[in-house]
Amino acid sequence: MPKNKTHKGTSKRFKVTGTGKLRREQAGRRHILEKKSSRVTRRLEGTEAVSKNDAPRIKKLLGL
């Protein structure tokens, strides 16, 4: 049986923490930033935990 390949698009978007949780970047920070207030863009900084409903699907794509 061949090895499963990691889904490369998923591996670029998600990071696994040391405890095995999944982190993701927040949406809305890529473009059309001029019309967004500074407060909004600051709020979208950093990473957020992946919802528990999405985690199994993402782990499967990552090969975990």
C-alpha positions, 0 to 999 in steps of 0.5 A, spaced: 500 500 500 503 506 498 504 512 502 499 517 503 501 524 500 500 530 504 496 535 501 501 541 500 495 547 500 493 545 506 500 544 509 502 551 507 495 554 511 495 550 517 501 549 523 501 543 528 502 545 535 507 541 540 500 539 543 497 537 536 492 542 536 491 546 529 493 553 528 491 558 522 491 565 520 485 569 520 482 571 514 481 578 511 488 580 511 490 579 504 487 585 500 482 591 500 486 593 506 485 601 505 477 601 506 478 597 513 480 600 519 486 600 523 482 597 529 480 591 524 486 589 521 490 589 528 484 584 530 486 580 525 493 579 526 496 572 529 493 565 529 487 562 531 485 555 533 481 551 528 474 549 530 473 542 532 469 540 527 474 542 521 480 539 525 479 531 523 478 533 516 484 538 516 488 532 520 487 527 514 489 532 509 496 533 513 496 526 514 496 526 521 
